[in-house]
Structures are given as structure tokens and as C-alpha cells.
Amino acid sequence: MNLSHLCFTASAVCSVTDTPQTLLVCMNQSSRSHVHFIENKILSVNVLGLQHEQISNAFASSKFSSERRFQLGSGTPLKTGSPVLDDALVNFDCEIENIQQVGTHSIFMCRVVAIQRSEQNQSLVYFNRTYHSVGQLEFA
């Protein structure tokens, strides 16, 4: 399958429960990727670090071609076969267990089947139309 259809920037992601490990992921139904997630019922969540601002912008914009998006980072599949960004802070590999349609979005209830964590400690957050850093700063 073409990986360009398997990546998107989520409108919202949050933890639901730790037993079983479950994430809530929201996706706009107008996304060109939407149908692939509905059909395949798998996804991965990549928690981005400070170095990923360009990747975040690329996957949130329709101005970047699918080919260009995948040139910005390298990825490998985890347990479900869904691709994850190699140098993300955390990768969650998930199976979509329930889908709820609400207005313009689909809400995916995702059971986490694998987690991969890096040693980085600063996360990239988009708030108030700009990027910010969240995490611990290391001082020499």
C-alpha cells in the first residue's frame, strides 16, 4: 500500500485508559487519508520532538506532495505494519477498535499494541498558531 495515504496530522490525540492501553484520535473526514484508516483499522501516533517542526507542517498542509512528506523523515513499521517515525519521542502502534462519526470528524478509539520510546525529552506542541517546546531542559 502507498504510505502517502497512511499519514495525517490528527486534530486531537489523548489517552483514554491504561487498562487496556487506549488512545482517542480525531481525524477530519475530508482528509484524503480518511478512507484508508476506516478500511485498514490500524494507525500509529508519533509524538514529535523539536526537530520535527518541518514534518509537522508538511503533514498538516495539502501544499506538500506525498512524496515530499516522506523525504523529511525515515520510518519503520512496528507490530501492525503501520509506519512510525524513527526519531519521534514516542511511537504508539494501534488497532482501531471503534469509530464514532461526530460532525466533520471521526473519533477513533485505538488499542495500543506496541510502544517505542526515544531518549529525547522535549516535545513539539502547536498552540495559539505557533510551535512551542514542552519538556525538561538540560543544563551543562
N, C-alpha and C positions, 0 to 999 in steps of 0.2 A: 504494500500500500504506500502511496505517496505521503511522506511525512508532513508535507505542507498543509495537509488537511487535519493534522493531529495537534496543532499548536494554536493557542489563543491566549489573550490576556483576560483573565477572569474578572468579572465585575466585583465579586466578593468571594473570599475563602475564609472559613473559620472552622475551628474544632467543634464537634458536636458532643462526642463522648470518647472516653479512652477504653471502654469495655463494651462492645468491641470498638477498636480504634476507627473513628468515623470522621470524615470531613464533609462540610457543606460547600459546594462550589456552584456559583451562579454564572450562567452564560447567556448572552443575548441570542435570541432565536434567529436573528437576522445574520448572525455570523456565518461565513462561508463554511466553517468547520462544524457547525451545529449538527447536521445530519449524521456525520461520521461518529460523533460521540453517542448519539441516540442509538445508532446501529451496532457499534462495537462494544459499548458498555465498559470501556476502560479509559483511564486518564492518569496522568501524573501531574503533580503540583511541584513546581520548582520555586523555592524561596530564594529570591535574588539577593546578591551582595552588592556592595558599592560599585564594583567593576561592571555591573550589568545594566547600567542606565541605557546604553545604546540598544541592547537586546530588548529591554522593556518597551522602549519607544517603537522599535521595529515591529514587534508582535501586536502592539496596540493600534498600529496605523495600517490603513489599506494602501498607503503610498509605497510600501516596501513589497517587492515581489517575494513569493515564497522561497525562491532560490536565494535571494539576498539575505533573508532572515536566517536561513540555515548556515550561511557563511560566517555569521557573527559569533558562533559558539560551537563547541563539539558536544555530542551526546552519545549515550549508550542506552540500550534497553535494560530494564530491571525485570522482575518476575513476570509481569503481564505481557512484556514485549513493548510496552509504551516507552517512548524515548524520554530520557532525563538529561538535563544539562549537567555536564561533568563537574563543573566547578561551582555549582549552586551551594548555598549554605546548607539546605536540607532538600531532599527529594522525597516525595511521597508517591508511591506507586499504588494505584487504586482501581478497584472494580466498582462500577456504578450499580448500586442496588435498587435505587428508587429515583424516579424523575417526577417532579411536580412542575407544571406549567403555571406561571404567575405573571400576568401581563405580558410584557415583552421578553421575559426571561424564562429560562429553565433552571430549576434548582436540582442539582444532582446530589444525592446522598451517597457518599463514596466510602466503601470499606477499604481501609489501608491494608495492603498485603505485603508491602516492603517499605523500609525507610533507609535512606542513605544520608549520612551527615558528614559535613566537612569540618575543618578546624577553624574556619573563619568565625568572627563574632560580630560583624557589622552588617546589618541588613539594610536593603534599599526599600524605602517606603515612599509612595506617592500621596501627597496630601496638599490640599489647597493649591492645586495646579503646579506643584513643583516637587522635586525629589528631596528627600531627607534621609539621614542616616540614623539608625536605631541600633544600639548595642554598646558594648564596652570599648572604650579607647584604651590602647596600651601605651603606657608612658615609659620612656627609657630611663 
